[in-house]
């Protein structure tokens, strides 16, 4: 991590664009490549703090769409009419019920930027990463529509095992590493479509 520069060009570009995180630029790039988010969609964003992905999703779905974000951390209000957030645990039935109610139906897209607290112990971190993948998949089973799409952040340590889990639930799984990902990062994103019945 010695080469990590927290305020690199991508960070500065995100700030100049008014985004709350550099991660917003990753979603812009992913959406440009896959055309994931479209006007009128219902979108759930897991691990949404501080709100960068919410900003991108809100702009993409427009005034007739709705975006609901959830995180363990409280998100400062974005001031966007088509966005609501709640502090909660995505494993909770109560949280899931609130999200479904706010969406007004099943989600067309679920975004997951969930990340575990890392210990530096490889096996422990891999287990935590896989547990979050399983959590997000459990959420999809409750909230994603039968024609919906799921975008999840993975880490290279757990990518192989996580990909197997994803392929058990989705017929199409595409891995992608945005160009705005910082050097040295083990992040990769998987877009999952065509849920198995």
C-alpha positions in Angstrom: 0.0 0.0 0.0 3.0 2.2 0.0 2.2 3.5 -3.5 -1.4 4.4 -2.6 -2.2 8.1 -3.3 -5.6 8.9 -1.8 -5.9 12.1 -3.8 -4.9 11.0 -7.3 -6.3 12.2 -10.6 -9.4 10.0 -10.4 -10.1 11.4 -6.9 -9.7 14.9 -8.1 -11.9 14.3 -11.2 -14.7 12.9 -8.9 -14.5 15.9 -6.6 -14.5 18.3 -9.6 -17.6 16.6 -10.9 -19.3 17.0 -7.5 -19.3 13.2 -6.8 -19.0 12.0 -3.2 -16.5 9.3 -4.0 -14.1 8.2 -6.7 -16.1 5.1 -7.0 -18.7 7.1 -8.8 -16.4 7.3 -11.8 -16.2 3.5 -11.8 -19.9 3.2 -12.1 -20.0 5.8 -14.8 -17.5 3.7 -16.8 -19.3 0.4 -16.1 -22.6 1.9 -17.1 -21.1 3.3 -20.3 -19.8 -0.2 -21.2 -22.9 -2.3 -20.2 -25.8 0.2 -20.4 -26.9 -1.1 -17.0 -28.9 1.8 -15.8 -31.8 3.3 -17.8 -34.6 5.8 -17.3 -37.5 4.6 -15.1 -35.6 1.8 -13.4 -35.9 0.8 -9.8 -32.4 0.4 -8.3 -31.1 -0.8 -4.9 -27.6 0.2 -3.8 -26.0 -2.0 -1.1 -23.1 -0.4 0.8 -24.1 3.0 -0.5 -22.1 5.3 1.8 -21.0 8.0 1.1 -23.3 8.2 -1.9 -21.3 8.4 -5.1 -23.1 5.5 -6.8 -26.4 6.9 -5.6 -25.6 10.1 -7.5 -24.8 8.2 -10.8 -27.8 5.9 -10.5 -30.2 8.8 -9.7 -29.1 10.7 -12.8 -29.3 7.6 -15.0 -32.9 6.5 -14.0 -34.2 10.0 -14.1 -37.3 11.5 -12.4 -39.5 8.4 -13.2 -37.0 6.0 -11.6 -36.2 5.4 -8.0 -33.0 4.6 -6.1 -32.8 3.2 -2.6 -29.5 3.0 -0.8 -28.6 1.1 2.4 -25.5 1.1 4.5 -24.6 0.5 8.1 -23.4 4.1 8.1 -25.9 7.0 7.9 -25.7 8.7 4.5 -25.9 12.5 4.5 -28.9 13.5 2.4 -28.2 14.0 -1.3 -31.1 16.3 -1.9 -32.2 14.2 -4.8 -36.0 13.6 -5.2 -35.6 10.1 -6.6 -33.2 8.8 -3.9 -33.8 7.6 -0.4 -31.4 6.0 2.0 -31.6 4.1 5.2 -29.1 2.9 7.8 -29.5 -0.8 8.2 -28.2 -4.3 7.7 -29.1 -5.9 4.3 -29.4 -9.3 6.1 -32.3 -8.0 8.1 -35.8 -9.0 7.0 -37.0 -5.6 8.3 -34.5 -3.7 6.2 -35.4 -5.8 3.1 -39.1 -5.0 3.6 -38.4 -1.3 3.9 -36.3 -1.3 0.7 -38.9 -3.2 -1.3 -41.6 -0.8 -0.1 -39.6 2.3 -1.0 -38.7 0.8 -4.4 -42.4 0.2 -5.1 -41.7 -3.3 -6.4 -38.8 -5.5 -7.2 -35.5 -4.0 -8.3 -34.5 -3.8 -11.9 -30.9 -3.4 -10.8 -29.0 -4.2 -7.6 -25.6 -2.6 -7.0 -23.3 -4.0 -4.4 -20.2 -2.0 -3.3 -20.1 -3.9 0.0 -16.6 -4.3 1.4 -15.5 -6.1 4.5 -13.2 -4.6 7.2 -9.9 -6.2 6.2 -7.6 -7.7 8.8 -4.5 -8.4 6.6 -5.0 -12.1 7.3 -5.6 -13.6 3.9 -7.9 -16.5 4.9 -9.9 -14.3 7.2 -10.3 -11.6 4.6 -11.3 -14.1 1.9 -13.9 -15.6 4.2 -15.4 -12.2 4.9 -15.4 -11.3 1.3 -17.3 -14.5 0.4 -19.7 -13.9 3.2 -20.6 -10.5 1.8 -21.1 -12.0 -1.6 -23.5 -14.6 -0.2 -25.3 -11.8 1.7 -25.7 -9.8 -1.4 -27.0 -12.9 -3.3 -29.5 -13.5 -0.5 -30.7 -10.0 -0.9 -31.0 -10.5 -4.7 -33.2 -13.5 -4.1 -35.6 -11.3 -2.1 -35.5 -8.1 -4.1 -34.3 -8.6 -7.7 -36.8 -9.0 -10.5 -36.7 -12.1 -12.7 -35.2 -10.0 -15.5 -33.0 -7.9 -13.3 -29.2 -7.3 -13.2 -26.8 -7.4 -10.4 -23.4 -5.6 -10.2 -21.1 -6.6 -7.4 -17.6 -5.6 -6.4 -15.3 -8.5 -5.7 -11.7 -8.8 -4.7 -9.0 -11.0 -6.4 -8.5 -13.1 -3.3 -12.0 -14.4 -3.4 -12.9 -13.9 -7.1 -12.8 -17.5 -8.2 -15.0 -18.8 -5.4 -17.3 -15.8 -5.6 -17.7 -16.2 -9.3 -18.8 -19.8 -8.8 -21.5 -18.6 -6.3 -22.6 -16.0 -8.8 -22.8 -18.5 -11.7 -25.1 -20.7 -9.5 -27.6 -17.9 -9.5 -27.1 -16.1 -12.8 -26.7 -17.5 -16.3 -24.5 -14.7 -17.4 -21.6 -13.3 -15.3 -19.1 -10.8 -16.9 -16.0 -9.6 -15.0 -14.7 -6.1 -15.6 -12.0 -3.9 -14.1 -12.7 -0.2 -14.7 -9.8 1.9 -15.9 -10.4 4.3 -13.0 -9.5 1.6 -10.5 -6.4 2.6 -8.7 -3.1 0.7 -9.4 -2.5 -2.0 -6.9 -6.2 -2.4 -6.1 -7.5 -6.0 -6.1 -11.1 -4.8 -6.9 -13.0 -6.3 -9.8 -16.6 -5.9 -10.7 -19.0 -8.6 -12.0 -22.2 -7.9 -13.9 -24.7 -10.7 -13.5 -27.8 -11.0 -15.7 -30.4 -13.6 -16.5 -31.2 -14.9 -13.0 -31.8 -18.6 -12.7 -35.4 -19.4 -11.7 
